[in-house]
């Protein structure tokens, strides 16, 4: 039993010291983003209000939150509903500093 515990201790230590354990969380996509051509637009403000536009009309807007992962994260935009807030979730992946992929579509920083 002691031998198994000692082996497990080394495995855990190797995990905690590995480079993958130090992976950074992706920053939120603060700013205005648009597809090309500009049929869709995503606005993420630093005060955590957000809006998503399709063909120039807001489809959802309201307070938002960011749950980061290593390559992007989930942007949750909430909106008022009669009994409790509704939520639209957008899967965001950073492609580079000037472009993101939002639920499959590429958006560019404006």
Buried (B, 14 or more C-beta within 10 A) or exposed (E): EEEEEEEEEEEEEEEEEEEEEEEEEBEBBBBBBBBEEEEBBBBBEEEBEBBBBEEEEEEBBBBBBBEBBEEBBEBBBBBEEEEEEEBBEBEBBBEEEEBBBBBEEEBBBE
